[in-house]
């Protein structure tokens, strides 16, 4: 069973520590056909919906948004217009996801102990998941949300030929936000960028540095908006939550 026991965790931790959040919104949006974080989703931009749970969380003191250089003013205006008062900085991202995450964590204050790194293209995060991740990272230094795989998983080669099997009982899909000790993830991301390493997420950088990354149960609704059909799924999620 890959998930940590949250009941045992909360018996040890009486209150959630505070942390900063870095929202990465500097992607190209090629598969969506446009910059998806500015698309309307139920009457609000995707980016605003992604930031609001951190704005409302008692665990989060500060929010830094990483975006494209040409979008700095637009993002700043969105934050002011939507009352996102915890956003302290809007900064330019890099050429890769890892470079953008590093640009965000590099702006954290010296007193920051934990940082949550989140993809702006996941606008369905909940306050409960943020709390669980922060509490877990406070104990173990690295925590990510994970959803168990329900499909059969196979390994294939470059030609699409099956070459191996994976035990579905131990296979999970990793989501964001991912919460880390701030010093650890700064060092890990810096190393990855310096050595031009291609990483799929921030926990890969932490794991590469020898950190044991723990998981907490993720949320199946915490989907990433990637293709146009995902907006239809997203609208259905908002309706199921009574938002629309």
C-alpha positions as CSV (number, residue, x, y, z in Angstrom):
1,X,0.0,0.0,0.0
2,X,1.8,3.1,-1.2
3,X,-0.2,5.7,0.8
4,X,0.9,7.0,4.2
5,X,-1.6,6.6,7.1
6,X,-3.0,10.0,7.6
7,X,-4.7,9.0,10.8
8,X,-1.3,8.3,12.4
9,X,0.1,11.5,10.9
10,X,-2.5,13.7,12.4
11,X,-2.2,12.0,15.8
12,X,1.4,13.3,15.8
13,X,0.7,16.8,14.3
14,X,-1.8,19.0,16.2
15,X,-1.8,21.8,13.8
16,X,-0.8,22.5,10.2
17,X,2.4,24.5,9.6
18,X,2.4,27.4,7.2
19,X,4.0,27.4,3.8
20,X,4.4,29.4,0.6
21,X,2.9,28.4,-2.7
22,X,4.4,28.6,-6.2
23,X,1.9,28.4,-9.0
24,X,3.5,27.6,-12.4
25,X,1.6,29.2,-15.3
26,X,4.2,29.5,-17.9
27,X,3.4,26.7,-20.2
28,X,2.8,27.0,-24.0
29,X,-0.6,25.2,-24.0
30,X,0.2,23.6,-27.4
31,X,-2.3,20.7,-27.1
32,X,-5.0,23.1,-25.9
33,X,-4.4,25.4,-28.9
34,X,-4.2,28.5,-26.7
35,X,-2.9,29.7,-23.3
36,X,-5.2,27.6,-21.2
37,X,-4.7,29.3,-17.9
38,X,-6.6,32.4,-19.3
39,X,-9.5,30.4,-20.6
40,X,-12.9,31.0,-19.0
41,X,-14.0,28.1,-16.8
42,X,-17.4,28.6,-15.3
43,X,-17.2,32.4,-15.3
44,X,-13.6,32.7,-14.0
45,X,-10.2,32.3,-15.7
46,X,-8.5,28.9,-15.1
47,X,-5.6,30.6,-13.3
48,X,-7.9,32.3,-10.8
49,X,-9.6,29.0,-10.0
50,X,-6.2,27.4,-9.5
51,X,-5.0,30.1,-7.1
52,X,-8.1,30.6,-5.0
53,X,-7.8,27.4,-2.9
54,X,-4.3,28.6,-1.8
55,X,-5.7,32.1,-1.2
56,X,-8.3,30.6,1.1
57,X,-6.1,28.0,2.8
58,X,-5.0,28.7,6.4
59,X,-1.8,26.7,5.6
60,X,-0.6,29.2,3.0
61,X,1.0,32.5,3.8
62,X,2.3,33.7,0.5
63,X,1.7,32.9,-3.2
64,X,4.1,33.4,-6.1
65,X,2.9,33.0,-9.7
66,X,5.3,32.1,-12.5
67,X,4.1,33.1,-16.0
68,X,5.4,34.2,-19.4
69,X,7.2,37.5,-19.5
70,X,4.6,39.0,-21.8
71,X,1.8,38.0,-19.4
72,X,3.2,39.6,-16.3
73,X,0.9,42.6,-16.4
74,X,-2.1,40.6,-17.3
75,X,-1.6,38.1,-14.4
76,X,-0.9,41.0,-11.9
77,X,-4.2,42.6,-13.0
78,X,-6.1,39.4,-12.6
79,X,-4.8,39.0,-9.1
80,X,-5.9,42.5,-8.1
81,X,-9.3,42.2,-9.8
82,X,-10.0,38.9,-8.0
83,X,-8.8,39.7,-4.5
84,X,-5.9,37.4,-4.5
85,X,-4.1,39.3,-1.8
86,X,-1.7,36.5,-0.8
87,X,0.1,36.8,-4.2
88,X,3.3,38.7,-3.4
89,X,5.1,38.3,-6.7
90,X,4.4,37.5,-10.3
91,X,7.7,36.4,-12.0
92,X,8.9,35.3,-15.4
93,X,9.3,31.6,-16.1
94,X,11.9,29.7,-18.0
95,X,12.1,27.6,-21.1
96,X,11.1,24.3,-19.3
97,X,8.8,23.4,-16.5
98,X,11.8,22.8,-14.2
99,X,13.3,26.2,-14.9
100,X,9.9,27.8,-14.2
101,X,9.5,26.0,-10.9
102,X,13.1,27.1,-9.9
103,X,12.3,30.7,-10.9
104,X,9.4,30.6,-8.4
105,X,11.1,29.0,-5.5
106,X,14.1,31.3,-5.9
107,X,11.8,34.2,-5.0
108,X,10.8,32.7,-1.6
109,X,11.7,34.5,1.5
110,X,14.5,33.3,3.7
111,X,12.0,32.3,6.5
112,X,10.0,30.0,4.2
113,X,10.2,26.4,5.4
114,X,7.8,24.6,3.2
115,X,6.7,25.3,-0.4
116,X,3.8,23.9,-2.4
117,X,4.4,23.8,-6.2
118,X,1.3,23.6,-8.3
119,X,0.4,23.6,-11.9
120,X,-2.0,26.4,-12.9
121,X,-3.6,24.0,-15.3
122,X,-5.1,22.1,-12.3
123,X,-7.9,24.4,-11.2
124,X,-9.8,21.8,-9.1
125,X,-7.6,21.5,-6.0
126,X,-9.3,21.5,-2.6
127,X,-8.3,23.0,0.7
128,X,-8.4,19.5,2.3
129,X,-5.8,18.2,-0.1
130,X,-3.6,21.2,0.6
131,X,-3.8,20.6,4.3
132,X,-3.0,16.9,4.0
133,X,0.0,17.6,1.9
134,X,1.4,20.3,4.1
135,X,1.0,18.2,7.2
136,X,2.7,15.3,5.5
137,X,5.6,17.4,4.2
138,X,6.1,18.9,7.7
139,X,6.9,15.4,8.9
140,X,8.7,13.8,5.9
141,X,10.0,16.9,3.9
142,X,8.4,15.8,0.6
143,X,4.7,15.0,-0.1
144,X,2.8,14.5,-3.3
145,X,-0.9,13.5,-4.1
146,X,-1.3,10.2,-5.8
147,X,-4.3,8.4,-7.3
148,X,-4.3,4.6,-7.7
149,X,-4.3,3.3,-11.3
150,X,-7.4,1.3,-12.2
151,X,-6.3,0.3,-15.6
152,X,-3.8,-2.4,-16.5
153,X,-0.4,-0.9,-16.9
154,X,2.2,-2.2,-19.4
155,X,5.7,-1.1,-20.4
156,X,6.3,-0.6,-24.2
157,X,9.4,0.2,-26.4
158,X,9.7,2.9,-29.0
159,X,7.8,0.8,-31.5
160,X,4.8,0.4,-29.2
161,X,5.6,-3.3,-28.5
162,X,4.9,-4.5,-24.9
163,X,8.2,-5.3,-23.2
164,X,7.1,-5.6,-19.5
165,X,4.4,-5.5,-16.9
166,X,3.8,-3.3,-13.8
167,X,1.9,-4.4,-10.7
168,X,-1.2,-2.2,-10.7
169,X,-1.4,-2.4,-6.9
170,X,1.8,-0.3,-6.7
171,X,1.2,2.0,-9.7
172,X,-0.1,5.5,-9.0
173,X,-0.8,8.7,-11.0
174,X,1.0,11.7,-9.4
175,X,-0.7,15.1,-9.2
176,X,0.2,18.6,-8.0
177,X,0.5,20.5,-5.7
178,X,3.6,18.9,-4.4
179,X,5.0,20.1,-1.1
180,X,8.6,20.1,0.0
181,X,11.1,21.4,2.5
182,X,12.0,24.7,0.8
183,X,15.8,24.3,1.0
184,X,15.7,20.8,-0.3
185,X,13.6,21.6,-3.4
186,X,15.6,24.7,-4.2
187,X,18.8,22.6,-4.2
188,X,17.2,19.8,-6.2
189,X,15.7,22.1,-8.9
190,X,19.0,24.0,-9.2
191,X,20.9,20.8,-9.7
192,X,18.4,19.6,-12.3
193,X,18.6,22.9,-14.3
194,X,22.4,23.1,-14.1
195,X,22.7,19.6,-15.4
196,X,20.0,20.1,-18.0
197,X,17.9,17.1,-16.7
198,X,14.5,16.4,-18.2
199,X,12.1,15.9,-15.4
200,X,8.4,15.3,-15.5
201,X,7.6,16.8,-12.1
202,X,9.3,18.4,-9.1
203,X,9.2,15.2,-6.9
204,X,11.6,13.6,-9.5
205,X,14.2,16.3,-8.6
206,X,13.7,15.7,-4.9
207,X,13.9,11.9,-5.3
208,X,17.1,12.3,-7.4
209,X,18.7,14.0,-4.4
210,X,18.0,11.0,-2.2
211,X,14.8,12.4,-0.5
212,X,12.1,9.9,0.2
213,X,8.9,11.3,-1.3
214,X,5.7,10.3,0.5
215,X,2.3,10.2,-1.0
216,X,-1.2,11.1,0.3
217,X,-4.4,10.1,-1.4
218,X,-5.0,12.5,-4.3
219,X,-8.3,13.6,-5.8
220,X,-9.6,12.0,-9.1
221,X,-11.3,15.4,-9.8
222,X,-7.9,17.2,-9.6
223,X,-7.4,16.8,-13.4
224,X,-5.0,18.8,-15.5
225,X,-6.5,20.7,-18.4
226,X,-4.6,19.6,-21.4
227,X,-6.9,19.3,-24.4
228,X,-10.2,21.1,-25.3
229,X,-12.4,18.2,-24.1
230,X,-10.9,18.7,-20.6
231,X,-12.9,21.9,-20.3
232,X,-16.1,19.9,-20.7
233,X,-14.9,17.6,-17.9
234,X,-14.0,20.6,-15.8
235,X,-17.4,22.2,-16.2
236,X,-19.0,18.9,-15.1
237,X,-16.7,18.8,-12.0
238,X,-17.7,22.4,-11.0
239,X,-21.4,21.5,-11.4
240,X,-21.0,18.4,-9.3
241,X,-19.5,20.6,-6.5
242,X,-22.4,23.0,-6.8
243,X,-20.2,25.8,-8.0
244,X,-22.2,26.3,-11.2
